[in-house]
Amino acid sequence: MSGSITIKKKIPSFKKTINVSGDKSISIRWVLLSSLAKGVSTAKNLLLSEDVFAAIHAIKKLGIKTKFNKDKFQIFGEGMNGYKYKKNLTINAQNSGTLGRLICGLLINTPYPIKLIGDKSLSKRDFKRISDPLTKFGAKFNLKNNKNLPLTILGSKKLTSIKFNEKKGSAQIKSAIIFAGMRTNDYTVIKAKKSRNHTELMCKHLNLPLKVNNKKNYDEIFIKKVNKIKNLNYNIPSDISSGAFFMVLTALSKNSQLIIKNVNINPSRIGVITILKKMGVKIIFQNKKNYKGEKIADIKIISPKKIRSISCPVKLNASAIDEFLVIFLLAAKANGVSNFKNLEELNKKESPRLVWGSKILNKMGVKNITTENSIKIFGNPDLKINKKIIIKNFLKDHRVFMTSVIAALAFGGHWKIFSPNSIKTSFPTFLKIINELKNNDKKKKYFKNKY
C-alpha cells in the first residue's frame, strides 16, 4: 500500500453485517499466559496484527515454540519456569504498550539483564509507571531519562510481594503487577481504579489463586504464587475498539444500519456503547452469551435522525479510553456543545491523542476548546466539508489514521491521509471492511490508494 490514501466523497447509506478482527487486549494476554502454561494452547480468531506478532516474537525469544496452521495458532508452553533466559537478550515491543508493560511483570525473575526496546512512538511513552511498582518486588530497572525505552530489567531470586494503589485506571499497570505477583510466595494486593479486566477473567478461568473484591470505585485484587497454569484454548471474540469506528460511521451515515458479529462486550470495555446511546444512537445487543468469563454479543447499530450533545460522565473514561477520538466525530455533528473531561491519559497513548482529536476537528472547521485534559466541542448538525484536508506526522498512530478515514467518509471533503500501514498495529482488515461497506458488488477491487 502507498504512503497515503485519498478519499474524495462521502460513503452512501448502507445496511450490512460485518466481522471485525479479534480482540487485541485478549489476543496479547492469551499469548503471554499461554507461554507460561504447561502444554499446548490453541487460539482461533487470534488478531494477526503487528502488536500481537510482537508478543509472539517476544515469547519465542524466551524459548517458547509456536505454530500457525490455517485458522488456528498454537503455543507450546513450558510452564511457569519455562522461559530460557539468555545473556544479551533484547525484546522488541515495537508499537505495543500492552506488550511492553505486561511483559515486564513476567520478567522480574530474569537472572540476566534483558533490554526492552520499541518503535519511535512507544519509546516516547511512560514506562516509569511500570518500573516503579515492579521495583518494589525486587527487580531492578534502568530507563532512558528515568522514564522511557529502551529500558533494562534485571530480576531477583528473592521476590517480595507488595501492596500497591493503582490510581490511573490503567489495565496495563494492574496486569503487570498481577503477572509479577504470580512469581511471589505471599499475596500481592492491588487497590486498582476501575479499568478493563481481561487479565483477571483469564486468571479466574484458569483457576489461578487470584481473588477480586469489587468495590464501588475500585477493585481490590489479591494474587499469590502460581505453580502451574493449564493450557488455554480460546476462540478470540471481535474487538469492540475496532468495531467502534464502524459504529460511529453508521451513526453519522443517514438511513444506515450495521450488525457487527461476535463482539466482546465486557462491561469494562463498553463505555463507547453507553456514550453513543446517550448521544441518541440506537444500539441493540443480540445473541448474548458468556464465554470463559467474557460477555459476547452481536451489536446492531441504527443511525439516529438527530445526534445529541453530551457532558460525558468521567466514570466512563476508562472503559472508552481507546474510542474517544472517533467519539469526538459524533460530537462534531451533535446538536449542542459536548464536554469531555479528565482525559489526560489520552495524551499518553501512541500519540498525544487529545491533541490530535483537536487537530482533526480544527481541520474540519469544528470549533473546540482543548486543555491538557479536556475538550469542549461545539457541534454542527449541518456540518459538511468541501475543502482539502491532509493528515500526517501522527507517529503512525493507528487510531488517528482510522478516525481520519471515518471523518472523511462521514463528512465529505478531499482528504489525503498518510501512513495507512499504521492499521497493521491493531486492525489490518480495516480498509477492506470499509470497501465492503461501500460496495454491493463484491467483485470490485480492494481499497488501494483511492476511495
Buried (B, 14 or more C-beta within 10 A) or exposed (E): BEEBBBBEEBBBEBEBEBBBBBBBBBBBBBBBBBBBBBBBBBBEBBBBBBBBBBBBBBBEBBEBEBEEEEEBBBBBBBBBEBBEBEEEBEBBBBBBBBBBBBBBBBBBBBEEBBBBBBBEBBBBBBBBBBBEBBBBBBBBBEBEEEBBBBBBBBBBEEBEBBEBEBEBBBBBBBBBBBBBBBBBEEBBBBBBBBBBBBBBBBBBBBEBBBBBEEEEEBBEBBBBBBEEBBBBBBBBBBBBBBBBBBBBBBBBBEEBBBBBBBBBBBEBBBBBBBBBEBBBBEBEBEEEEEBBBBBBBBBBBBBBEEBBBBEBEEEBBBBBBBBBBBBBBBBBBBEBBBBBBBBBBBBBBBBBBBBBBBBBBEBBBBEBEBEEBBBBBBBBEEBEBEEEBEBEEBBBBBBBBBBBBBBBBBBBBBBBBBBBBBBBBBBBBBBEBBBBBBBEEEEEEEBEEEB
